[in-house]
């Protein structure tokens, strides 16, 4: 069973990340989608990182369906023997190739386990009222995040990685947006959105991979919302940003007024990106 760690992952890097991101924005039914197509003026966006919201569900399903293999994979990740990208790939390999779980079942299981605190929807609606769109960014797979958001009646453009299947319908690879190790480089996402005419007025995240996004957003006048008082992103914000440029919230509480309103205020005025 330990041989599962020797399974060689198959990753494909997107041939055109710009096209993928552009398509994600245009497919949403949010007002930003139509404005993005016409681009009469800069399009304001808040980036919301949703890694754990999908990757955690994948891990819990793997532990349920394939507990032995899952334990080996997750312990190897904790030891630093494999990186996050390989961990995700191996879970898919075990679930789809070894245990034969079909995609419809896996998608439903992930979507049903996806938890979303109600204030996310309220924040999105308040942003839309100000002409600002919320865009989800995740190192998870787009097929699952889109299904989960649909189940919660939350319409967001999704910038993700995707699963690739062979002609027979079997799991073949993971197509990553930027890099087989980084998966999605949020700093590059920011730059691409900027090139496409977007103004990133804020971002939401928590982990170390969210720091490049927060650095770019804050440098260009945006506001950073970090989840968890002890999260890596919060630590970075405390060290590098002034108190007026970031807020900290707890997932169990959601976006209370004190952390929500500064983001809404920042979204209402012209930032350095569009100056």
N, C-alpha and C positions, 0 to 999 in steps of 0.2 A: 504493500500500500504506500510505502514511503516513496515509491517511484513516481508518484503524482508530481512531486517537486521537480522531476527531471523532464516533465512535459515541456517541450519548447513552445513558447507562446507565439502566436501569429498576429502581428500588428501591421496595419496599413495606415500610412500617413495620408491625410486628405490631400488631393492634388490641388485643391483651390479653397483654402480656408475662407478667403474673402467671399466667395460665392456662397458657401455654406451659411455664413453669418448674415449675408444679405438676404438669402432666402428665408432664414428664420424670422427676420424682422418683417418681411413682406407677408408671411403666412398668417400672422396674428390678426385677430379681429379688433384689437385695440386701435384707437384712433391713430397711434403712431404708425401703424402699418400703411394706411392710406397716405399719410403725410410723408412717409418714407419714400413711397413710390413717386410722389410729386416733388418732394423736397422744396417747398416754397420758402422755407426758413430752417434754421438748425433744429434738429429733433432732439428733445431732452429725454434722457434715459437714466433710470436707476438700475444698476446691476445687482441681482440677488443670487448669491451662491447657494446651491442646493445639493451639495455633495452628499452629506450624511443622510439627507432625506431619501436618497435612493440606494446608495451603497450599503447603508446599515440594513435596509430591508433585504437586499441580496444576501448579505451575510447571515441574517436570521433564517432565511429560507434554506440556505446551504446547511446550516446547523441542524435544521429539521429533517431535510430530505437525505442528506449525506453527512451524518455527524462525524464519522471517522475521518473521512477525507477533509472535511471542513476544519476539524481540529488541527490536523497536520498543516494545512495551508495557513491558518490564522496564527499558529504558534511560530511558524517559519517567518511570518511577517513581523511578529513581536520581537523575534531575535535579530531582525535586520537581515535575514538570509535572503528574503525576496522583497521587492519594492511593492508599492500599492498597485501599480499597473499589472504586475504579474499576479498578485493576489486576486484581483478582479477577474483576470483572464482564466485563472485556474478554477475559480468557482463556476464560471460559465462552462468550462470544459467538463467539469464533474457533473453539473446539473443537466446539461444538454447532450453531451456526448456519452458519458458513462451511464448516467441514470435515465437518460432518454426523456427527460421532462420536456413537454412541448411548449412552444413559445406562448401560446394562448394561455395555458395554465400558469406559466411563470409570470407573465405580464399581469394577470389577474391577482396572483398572490402578492406581488410587489405593490401593486396599486392599492390593494385592500389594507396593506400594512402601513402605507404612507400616512404619516400624521402631519397635519397642518394647523397651526394655531390660528384661530379666527381673525386675529388682528392683521394677518398678512393680507387677507382680502380687503379689509377696511383700508389699510395703507395704500394698497394698489388703487382702490377707487378714489381716494383722496388725491393721489398723484395724477390720475387721469383727469380729474376735475381741473387740475392746473396745467393740463396739456403735456404731462410727463408720463412716459411709458415705463413699466417695470419689465425687465428681461431676466429670465432665469439662466444661470450658467452652472453647469454641473460636469463633473468627471464621470458621472454615471452615464447610462445609455438613454438616448433620447426617446426611444420607444416606450420605456417604462415611465419616465418623468412626464411625458405628454399624457399617457393614460392615467397616471395618478392625479395630475392637475385637472384633467377632465372630470374625474370622479368627484373632485372637490369644487367643480364649477368655477375654476380659476383659469382664466384665459391669459396665458403668458407666452411670448415667444421663447423658444428653448434653444440654447446653444450648448450642444452636447457631443459626445462621441456616439458611434452607432455600431451595432452588431452586423457582421457580414455572413451570409450563408451561401453555400455552394449550390450548384444546379439541382441537386437532389433535396435541397432544403435543410441540409445539415450545417451546424455551426462551423464556420471556417476561420473567422478572424474578428478582431475589433478594429474598426477604422477610427483612428484618433485624429483630432483636429490639427494638432501641432507636433507632438513628440511622444514616442512610446514610453518615455519615463514620466514626463510632465503631464501627458495626455492633453489637457488644455492649458495653454499658457495665457493666464488672464491679462498679463501685461500686453501681449499681442492682440488679445480680444479688444482691449481698450483702444489700441492704436488703429486697428482695423475699423472699429466703429467710428472713431474720429475721422478717418479718411473717407468714410461713407457719409459724413455730414452730421454725425450725432454729437451731442454735448452730454457727457456723463456727469450728472449733477450729484450723484451719490452712489454708494455701494453698500452691500450688506454681506457679512461673512463672519468667519471665526478662526479658521485654521491658518497654518503657515503658508499654504499655497495661495491664500487670499491676500497676502501682503503685497505682491507685485501690483495687483489690482488697486488696493488701497493707496499705495504709493503714487500711482499714476493719477487716480481720482483726486486725491488731496493736493497734489502738485498743481493741478489745473483748476483748483477752486471748488472742488466737490466736497461732500460731507460723507463721513464713514460711520456706519452703524456696525458695531461688533457684538457678537453674541457670547455672553459669558464673561464674568469679571476676571477669570483666570485664563482665558483663552489666549493662544499665541498672538492672534490679531490684536486683542486688547492690550497685551503687553507691548506690542510694537507701537500702537497708537499713543500709549502713555509716554513712551520714550521719544517719539518723533513728531507728534502733533500737539497743537495747543488745545486746550479744553473745549474751545468753541468749534473745533473742526471735527469732532467725533462724539459719539454717544455709545453707551453700553447698555444692552438689554439682556434679560434672562428669558430663555425659551419658555419657561413655565408661566411667565407673566405676559410676554409678548411686547408689542410696541406701545408702551404707555406714552402719555402725552409729553413727558419731559424729554424722551428720546425721539419721538415721532415728529414733533413740531419743528425742531431745528432742521430736520431733513426737508420738510415741506417748505419751510421758509427759504432754504437754500435753493430749492427747486423753482422758486418763484422769481428769482432774479438772474440776470445775465452773469455767467461765470467767465473765468479767464479763457476758457476754451473757445468761446465764441466772440471774444473781444477783438 
